[in-house]
């Protein structure tokens, strides 16, 4: 087997992702009022455009226990949005035009943004929709 063939096989087997670090599985829980939030959409979007487009955004939906799992998340800073479909109680004191606190989007869904740093060691993030400072 030629060296070129071996190189192509290794590249196909291991991919090009090492440049960006080893992808990890990100897990966590979404709560509101101390209760698990089922069917909330959890979306991680890379804050930097350094990652290839196909790796910048990962999303999933929470299970009945409010748990979520995202595969193949590369170490980076991410903006995280959690959308609770169907709205909910919104605290107008914390709702801001910039998206801080709990603010309904144009569809009436409750959505709250966070910024988190995913690393090989830090890959579990819990989000409380009543506490914008959660997720750290």
DRENVEXVO-59610 format. One record per residue: residue number from 1; x, y, z of N, C-alpha, C, CB in turn. Coordinates in steps of 0.1 Angstrom, whole numbers, m for minus. Each point is the difference from the previous one (the first is absolute). Glycine has a CB too. Example, Ala and Ser with C-alpha at 12.3 -4.5 7.8 and 13.67 -1.06 7.14 Angstrom:
2
   i  n.px  n.py  n.pz ca.px ca.py ca.pz  c.px  c.py  c.pz cb.px cb.py cb.pz
   1   132   m57    78    m9    12     0     9    12     0   m19   m12    12
   2    15    23   m19     9    11     0    m8    11     8    12    m6   m22
//
This chain:
136
   i  n.px  n.py  n.pz ca.px ca.py ca.pz  c.px  c.py  c.pz cb.px cb.py cb.pz
   1     9   m12     0    m9    12     0     9    12     0   m19   m12    12
   2    16    22   m20     8    12    m1    m2     9    12    m1    m2   m25
   3    11    11    27    m2    10    11   m12     9    m2    25    m1     3
   4   m28     4   m16   m11     9    m3   m13    m7     4    13    11   m19
   5   m14   m24    16   m12    m8     4    m1     0    15     2   m14   m20
   6     9    12    28    m1    m1    14    m4    14     6    18   m18     0
   7   m13    29    m6    m4    13     4   m15     3    m2    24     8    m5
   8   m29   m12    m6   m14     2    m3    m9    m8     9     6     4   m24
   9    m2   m17    27    m7    m8     9     0     6    14     6   m20   m13
  10     5    25    18     1     6    13    m8    13     1    23   m10     3
  11   m23    18   m13    m7    12    m1   m15    m3     1    18    11   m13
  12   m23   m21     6   m14    m4     0    m4    m6    13     1    m4   m24
  13     8    m3    31    m3    m6    12    m1    10    12    11   m21    m9
  14    m1    30     9     1     9    11    m5    14    m3    19   m13     8
  15   m22    17   m20    m5    13    m4    10    11     2   m23    m9     6
  16    18    21    m8     8    12     1    m2     7    13     0     2   m25
  17    m9    m7    33    m4     7    12    11     3    11   m22   m10    m5
  18    33     3     4    10     2    10     5    14     1     7   m23    m3
  19    m8    30    m8     4    15     0    m9     7    10     7    m2   m25
  20   m19    m2    27    m9     7     8    m2    m7    14   m12     8   m20
  21    20   m18    23    m1    m7    12    m9   m12    m2     3    21    13
  22    m4   m30    m3    m8   m12    m1   m15     3     4    21   m14     6
  23   m30    11   m15   m14     2     4    m4    m8    12    m5     5   m24
  24    m5     1    31    m5    m6    13   m15    m1    m1    20     9    13
  25   m25   m17    m4   m15    m1     2    m3    10    11    m1   m25    m7
  26    m8    34     4    m5    10    10   m13    m4     5    12    18   m12
  27   m14   m18    26   m12    m4     6    m5    11    10     6   m24    m3
  28   m18    23     8    m5     9    10   m15    m2     2    18    16    m6
  29   m23    m6    14   m14    m1     3    m6    15    m1     3   m20    15
  30   m16    21   m19    m7    12    m1   m11     0    10     6     3   m25
  31    m7     7    33   m10     1    10    m7    14     0    12   m17    15
  32   m23    18    m9    m7    13     2    m9    m2    12     0     6   m25
  33     2     3    34    m8    m1    13     3   m13     7   m18    13   m10
  34    30   m18     9     5   m12     7    m5   m13    m7     0    14    21
  35    m7   m12   m32    m6   m12    m7     7    m2   m13   m22     3    12
  36    24   m16   m16     5    m3   m13    m8     5   m11    10   m21    10
  37    m4    26   m20    m7     5   m12     2   m10   m11     4    24     7
  38   m16   m30   m11     0   m10   m11    m2     7   m13    m9   m17    15
  39    15    12   m26    m1     4   m13     5    15    m2   m19   m15    m3
  40    29    19    11     6    13    m3    11    m2   m10    m5     8    24
  41     6     1   m33    11     0   m10    12     6     6   m17     1   m20
  42    28    m9    20    13     5     5     9     1   m13    m3   m11    24
  43     9    23   m26     8     2   m12    13     7     4   m20     2   m14
  44    31    m9    11    14     6     2     4     5   m14     5   m16    20
  45    m1    29   m20     6     6   m12    13     6     3   m23     5    m9
  46    34   m10     1    13     5     3     1    15    m2     9   m22    m8
  47    m3    28    18     2    15     0    10     4   m11    m6     1    25
  48    15    m9   m29    10     3   m10    m3    m8   m13    17     4    18
  49   m13     3   m29    m2    m7   m13    12    m9    m4   m14    20    m7
  50    23   m22    17    12    m8    m3    m3   m15    m3    13    15    15
  51   m24   m20    m8    m4   m14    m3    m6    m1   m13    m4    m3    24
  52     5    m8   m31    m7    m2   m13   m15     2     2    19   m15    m8
  53   m26    20    m2   m14     2     1    m8   m12     5     2    16   m18
  54     2   m28    14    m8   m12     4     2    m3    15     2    m8   m23
  55     7    15    30     2    m3    14    m4    12     9    19   m16    m6
  56   m23    27     1    m3    12     8   m13    m1     8    12    12   m18
  57   m22   m19    13   m13    m1     7    m4   m14     3    m7    21   m11
  58     3   m23    24    m5   m13     4   m13     3     8    23   m12     0
  59   m33     4    m3   m13     2     8    m7   m14     2    m2    23   m10
  60    m6   m22    20    m8   m12     4   m12     4     8    21   m14     0
  61   m29     5     5   m12     2     8     2    m7    13   m15     4   m21
  62    10     2    32     1    m7    13   m10   m11     1     8    21    10
  63    m5   m31    m2    m8   m12     3   m10     4    11    18   m17    m8
  64   m27     7    12    m9     3    11     6     5    14   m15   m17   m11
  65    28    13    13     7     4    12     7    13    m2     3   m24     6
  66    m4    30   m18     7    13    m2    14    m2    m5   m15    11    17
  67    19   m23   m19    14    m3    m4     2     2   m15     2   m16    20
  68    10    20   m24     4     1   m14    14    m6    m2   m15    20    m3
  69    18   m24    m9    13    m5    m4     3     4   m14    m2   m20    16
  70    14    26   m18     5     4   m13    13    m7    m3   m11    23     2
  71    12   m29   m14    12    m7    m4     8     8    m9   m12   m22     2
  72    25    19    m2    10     7    m9     0    15     1    m4   m18   m15
  73     5    23    28     2    14     3    15     3     2   m24     1    11
  74    29     8   m19    15     3     1     2    10    11     3    m5   m25
  75     9     4    31     3    10    11     0    14    m7    14   m17    13
  76   m22    26    m6    m1    14    m5    m9     7     9     4    m7   m24
  77    m5    20    22   m11     8     7   m12    m1    m9    17    16    10
  78   m29   m18    m3   m12    m1    m7   m11     9     6     6   m24    m5
  79   m14    29    m3   m12     7     4   m11   m11     1     6    23   m10
  80   m13   m24    21   m10   m11     2   m13     7     1    16   m15    12
  81   m26    10   m19   m13     4     1    m9   m12     4     4    18   m18
  82   m13   m15    27    m9   m10     4   m14     6    m2    15   m10    18
  83   m23     3   m26   m13     4    m3   m10    m9     6     8    11   m22
  84   m17    m5    30   m11    m8     6   m12     3    m9    10     1    24
  85   m14   m11   m32   m11     2   m10   m13     3     8    12   m15   m17
  86   m19    25    12   m13     2     7     0    12    10    m5   m24    m4
  87    17    30     5     1    11     9     2    m4    14   m14    13   m15
  88     8    m5    24     2    m3    15    m1    13     7    14   m21    m4
  89   m12    21    17     0    12     8    13     8    m3   m14   m11    18
  90    13    23   m23    11     9    m3     1    10    11    m2    m4   m25
  91    14     6    30     3    11    10     3    12    m8     8   m16    18
  92   m17    26   m19     3    12    m7    12     8     5   m24     1    m6
  93    27    m2    19    11     7     5    14    m5    m5   m14     4    21
  94    14   m17   m25    13    m5    m5     0    m1   m15     2   m13    21
  95   m14    14   m28     0    m1   m14     6    13    m6   m21   m15     1
  96    30    13   m11     6    12    m6     0    m2   m15    14     4    20
  97   m12     7   m27     0     0   m15    13    m8    m4   m13    22    m2
  98    23   m22    10    13    m7    m4    m1   m15     3    12    20     5
  99   m23   m25     1    m2   m14     2     4    m5    13     3    m2   m23
 100     1    11    32     4    m4    14   m12    m4     7    20    15     0
 101   m19   m24    10   m12    m4     8    m9    m8    m9     2    20    14
 102   m14   m21   m10   m10    m8    m7    m8    10    m9    m2   m17    19
 103     2    14   m32    m7     9    m9    m7    m9   m11    17    19     4
 104   m29   m16    m7    m7    m8   m10     5     5   m14   m20    m4    15
 105    22    m6   m24     4     4   m13   m13     4    m8    21   m15     1
 106   m19    17   m14   m11     5    m8   m11   m11    m2    15    15   m12
 107   m13   m27    16   m10   m11    m1    m6    m2    14    13   m11   m19
 108   m10    19    29    m6    m2    13     7   m11     8   m21     8    m9
 109    33   m13     4     7   m10     7    10     6    10    m2   m15   m20
 110     3     9    31    10     5    10    14    m4    m4   m18    m2    18
 111    27    11   m19    13    m3    m5    10     8     9    m8    m5   m24
 112    19    m1    28    10     6     8    14    m3    m5   m16    m1    20
 113    24    11   m23    13    m3    m5    11    m1    12    m6    11   m22
 114    15   m20    20    12    m1     9    12     0    m8   m13   m12    18
 115    25    14   m12    13    m3    m7     7   m10     9     1    24   m11
 116     4   m34     5     7   m11     7    13    m3    m7   m21    m9     9
 117    31     4    m2    12    m5    m6     1   m15     1    11    22     5
 118   m12   m29   m16     1   m15     0    15    m3    m1   m23    m3   m11
 119    27    m6    20    14    m5     0    m1   m16     2    10    22     9
 120     2   m28   m10     0   m14     3    m4    m4    14    18    m2   m17
 121   m16    12    26    m4    m2    14   m14     5     3    24     1     6
 122   m27    10   m12   m13     7     3   m10    m3   m11    12    18    14
 123   m20   m27   m12    m9    m4   m11   m15    m3     5    20    m9   m13
 124   m23    13    25   m13    m2     5    m5    14     5     5   m24     7
 125   m17    28   m12    m6    13     3   m14    m1     3    17    11   m15
 126   m21    m7    27   m15     0     3    m5    15    m1     3   m20    16
 127   m15    21   m21    m5    13    m3   m14     1     8    12     2   m23
 128   m13     9    31   m12     3     7    m6    12    m7     9   m10    22
 129   m21     8   m28    m6    11    m7    m4    12     9    m8   m17   m16
 130     8    15    29    m3    11     9    13     7     4   m20   m12     8
 131    32     7   m11    12     6     4    10     1   m12    m3   m10    23
 132     3    22   m28     9     3   m12    15    m3     3   m17    17    m8
 133    21   m17    21    14    m2     3     3   m15     0     0    22    13
 134   m10   m31   m14     3   m14     0     8    m4   m13   m21    m4    15
 135    25    m8   m15     7    m5   m12    15     2     1   m20     5   m13
 136    25     1    23    15     2     1     7   m12     5    m5    24     4
//
